[in-house]
Amino acid sequence: MADEPARDVIIDRPNRDKASSKATKATVILLLLASVGLMLIVAIGGWNALEGAKAILIAYMAIYLIIAFYTGRWNRGVLPLAAAFAIVLLIFAAIAGPEWFNRDKSGFTEPPISSNVLGLITLLIVPVQVLLIAFAMRGFQQEWNVEVERRSDGRRHDDDEFDSVPARA
């Protein structure tokens, strides 16, 4: 065995070549970037009104951008993380959205963007997160991490074990 010449082994990832996997990856990245865009609008438009949520909002945007980067590199390990963060953001948005509409009373400062518009944008985050959860879990089920070793001559790498064993009738 030590005298055998080294064979070129190519690692193939067949599940990444499927159109459904590519579409899921693109959709997850698009939903992450759309979430960041919506959060950015809320952050810029309501900066003066966001009291304690500024750091959380900035952290969420950074985390979503990092997850989008790793999803673009076919890392399926971040997909459950994306779904978990989406669940928490969905809860935050569902609670905070109606509160923007309640800012029409006296004593509240009016943010640069109307609080009604910010409330609508915050509520738009909810369905985006539901879609993100669904597509992230679909991507996780597609098993992007499966690797198949094959030799440069086209045969699978593990076929060598059976080359010398005669077939039984």
Secondary structure, 3 states (H helix, E strand, C coil): CCCCCCCCEEEECHHHCCHHHHHHHHHHHHHHHHHHHHHHHHHHHCCCCCCCCHHHHHHHHHHHHHHHHHHHCCCHHHHHHHHHHHHHHHHHHHHHHHHHHHHHCCCCCCCCCCHHHHHHHHHHHHHHHHHHHHHHHHHHHCCCCCCEEEECCCCEHHHHHHHCCCCCC
